Amino acid sequence: MAQMIDPEIRQALTARIRFYNELGIYDFYRRSGSGDAAHPIEQDNQPMPIAMMSAAETPSPVITTSTDPVEALRLIREDIGDCTRCPLHKQGRKQIVFGVGNPHADLMFIGEAPGADEDMQGEPFVGRSGQLLTNMIKAMGLSREQVYIANIIKCRPPGNRAPEREECATCSPFLMRQIEAIQPKAIVALGAVAAKTLLAINAPMIELRGRWFDFRGTRLAVTYHPAFLLRDPRQKKETWKDLQMVMQELGLKAPAKAAE
């Protein structure tokens, strides 16, 4: 038997679910604190299976959408809160690393996960790989303040290991909302984890680089993660080729020193 809920709450939930559907999110999983089985909730006379949850886990029925990217990002960060949606909050993370940069950016960089320095400062790409990314951005004729930088997941995995599939699946919907709010003209996926998560394909970097992908109406390019370039500086030339492709798409010209 379908669970009966207040009509106003049902309407709010319906609007929220439709919003997530527009972002390409169709499956919703919620942990039950009591072990109760899942119950359907009627929506537009159609049963929609949504698992029961405790009151503390129940999201606010307020629909957090806004046409202003600054306000939209604020609402997304508010929705994340002090996140406990995946096990990472019990595995040593110090804080949420949300994202940083220009909410109106034409270019967005997306890495895989925060590291120790990022976890400490609460900002993505601030360690050694972050310094290299900053130099890469400068070589494109831009500054960090002109782009937006984020990660697939927003908590540091223990030991800086690669994010697990469940962690990416749990956290990436918030990234999708960030992308929707910013609406960049181009996205650069940094590394295999970011590329494969965003594109939902399992392919080697050699097949992902050097081409454009359509990502929800936005152009997406793939290049090496700065941390990989620190381990193998020989790939910096290949990365520069990828960035030049992005620059051409955005009509950017490199500073004279970078172009030499």
N, C-alpha and C positions, 0 to 999 in steps of 0.2 A: 504493500500500500504506500502511495506517495506521501511524503512528509508534508504536513500543512505548515506554511510559514506566513508571516504577515505580508499582505499584498505589496506594501511599500518596500519592504526588504527584498521581496522577490523581484520587483521591478528594478531595484538598484542592482541586484545580482545579475539580472538579465542584461542590463546595460553594460556592466563590467565585463561579463563573459563575452559579449559581442565585441567590446573593445579589444580584448585579448585575441579573439578570433581574427580581427582585422590585422593583427600583428603576426598571424600565422600560428597562434597557440590554441590548440584544441583540447588537449588532455590536461585535466586538473587532478592533482593528488594531494590529499590533506591527511595528516596523521591524526589518528584518534587516540586520545589519552586513556579511554576506557575500554578499548578493544571492540567497540560496537561495529557492527557490519555497516557497509555503505547503504545509504537509502537514496532513492531518486527524489529529485525536487522538480515539480511540474513547472515548465516554462513554455508559455504560449501553447498550452494543451499538449506539449510533448515532454515525456519524462527525460530528465537529464541526470545521469548518475553523478552525484557529488558525495564524497565520503563525509561522515560526521566528524566534527572536531570539537575540541574544548573551547570554552568561551574565550580563553586567552589567545587562542590561535585564530579565532574568527576575524576576518578582515572587516574593516569599517565599510559600511555600504556606501560611503561617499565616493563618487566617481572622480578620480584624480586625473582629469584631462584638462589641457589648456593649450591655446594656440600660441601663447607666449613661451618660447623655449626656456627662459630663465625660470618662470613659474612652474613649467612642466617638470624640469629637472629637480626643482625643490620638492615637488610633490612626490616624485619617484623616490628621492632620497628619504623622504618622510615615510613612504610605504615600506621601504627596506627596514628602517628602524635599526635596532641592535639585533641583527638577523640571527635566528636559530633554526633556519629551515633545513640545513644540512649539517652533518657532523663536524664540519670545520670549526664551528664556534666552540667546540670542546677540545680542539687540537692545537691550542696555543696561539690562535690569531689574537692580535691586540685590538684591532679596530677594522671597520669597513673602509675599503679603499674605493671610493665611488667613481671618481673621474675628475678631470680638471681641464680647463681651457675655455675657449670661446663658445658660448651656447649657440652663436650664429655662424659657426665655422663652416667653411666650404670643404674642409678636409678633416677626416677623423682617422686616428690611428688606434688599432685595437690589438692588444697583446693577449697573453694567456692568463696570467695571474700575478698578484703582487709578490714581491720578494721581501726579505728581511727589512731592507731600508724603507720600502714602500709601506710595510706594515707598521713600522715605527712612526713614519711621518704622516701617514694617511693620504699619500698622493702617489699616483702611478708613475713609474719610470723616474725615480730620483737617485738610484744607485749608479753603479758603473755603466750598466746598459742604458740607463736613463740619460746619462751624460752623452753617450754615443747617439742616442735618438735625438737629443737636442741638437747635436752637431749635424745630423742628417737633415733635420728640419731647417736649420740655418742654411745648409747647402742648397736647399730648394728655394731660398729667398724669403723664408718665413720665420716666425718665432713661435715658441711654445704657446704664447698668449693668443696667437692667431688660429691655432688648430685646437681640436679636442682630443684628449687621450683617455682611453679606458681599457679595461680588461674583460675577458670572457667571464671570469669570476672575480668577486670583490673581497675575498679573504685569502690570506696566505696559506697554502698547503704546507704541512709540516715538512721541514727539510727542503723546501722549495721544489718538491716533486711536481710532476705534471698533474694538472687537474684530472680527476676521474670523471667518467661519463655522467654519473648521477649528479655530481657537483656542477658540471656544466649545464645539465638539463634544468637543475633547480635555479641557478643564478642567471643564466643567459636571458630569460624573459625580461629582466630588468634592463639589460643591455639593449634588447630590442626596443624597449620603450625610450631609452636614451637616444638611440638612432632616430626613432620616429620624431622625437622632440626637436632634435638638432637639424635633421634633414640635410646632411652634408651632400655635396655634389659628388664626392669621392670618398671611399674608405680604403685604407691600407691595412690588410691583415698581416700582423707581424708573427711569422712562424707557423708551423704546421698545425698546432693545436687550435689557434685562432681561425686559421683558414678552413680546417676540416669541420670545426663546430659551426661556423657561420654558413658554409656552403653545403653542409651535410653530405659531403663526399669524402671517400677515402682514396686519396691519390698522393703520389710522391710530390715533393716540392718542385721537381723539374717539370712536372706536368701542370702545376698550378701557377708558376711564375710566367711573366712575360705576356700575359693576356688579360683581358677584362672579363669580369663576370657581372651579370645583372643580379643585384641583391635587393629585392623589394623596391625596384625602380631606381636604385642607386648603383653607380659604377664601383666595382670592388676589384682591387688589385692585391696580389699576394707577394710578399718579399720575406727575406730572412729576418728572424728576430735579432735584435741587437746583441743579446747574450750569446747567440751563436756566432755572430761576427767577432766577438771578443775572443772566442775560442779558435775561430778560423778566419783571420783577417783577409785571406785570399778572396773571400766571397764578397768583399766590400765593392769591388768593381761591378759585380753582377747586381748587387743591391742598388747601386747608383743607376744602372740601366733601368731598373724597375721604377725608381723614383723619377727619372727623366720621363718615363711614359706617363706617370701621374701629372707631372708638371705640364706636359704638352696638353693633357686633357683639360687642365685648369687654366691654361694660358699663362703659366708662370715662367719667369726667366731667372736663371741662377745668377747670383752675384759673380762678378768677373773672376774673383779668386777661385770660387768653387768650380767654375766652368773650365779652368785651365787643366 
